[in-house]
Structures are given as structure tokens and as C-alpha cells.
Amino acid sequence: MNPICTHLDQIREVTPSAPGCEDCLQMGDTWVHLRLCLSCGHVGCCDSSKNKHATKHFHATRHPIIKSFEPGENWSYCYIDQVDWEDRPVQRGAGGRQ
């Protein structure tokens, strides 16, 4: 296991594909927590959810990095390097102003 993620260059500005797990919504099913693919914006459910759509999306696409899509959570995870990290707040402009 790598101590750092070697796939940061694959992070893109993405638009979430759905307000909830895209696949669960199509199936009429439920989820526990949500994850956002940072390569394409797919929203999938976590591994605590019965369908594990975020991980299934990784296996289908090899998009390596997800971030939590839960309010108040600010972390990311790389499936390939098996590392997670807390995201830093983005500062815009002088003194953090936009």
C-alpha cells in the first residue's frame, strides 16, 4: 500500500450525477452514505449500503478517487492506493475571500 495517493492528477471538476445514489434511485432502493467519483461525478452508495454502487462504479470504470458526498464530511479515498485523506478547505483570493 502506498502512503500517498499517486492518482491526484485524475481529479476533475465534476458535477454530481444525482442528488442521491444514481443506481439506487433508478432501482427504487435505499442507501446508507453517498460517495462522489472525482473523475466523472457519479454519485454512488458506500460499502455499508447493500448495493455498494460506488465500489461497483470503480470496478467498472477504474476511476480511482471518491470523496464523501455527505454534508459535513470532508474526506477522499483512492481505491487503487487504498489511502484516505481529509480534504483541505479551498481558499479563494486574499484572506480566503472569493
Order of alpha helices (4+ residues) and beta strands (2+ residues): alpha-beta-beta-alpha-beta-beta-beta
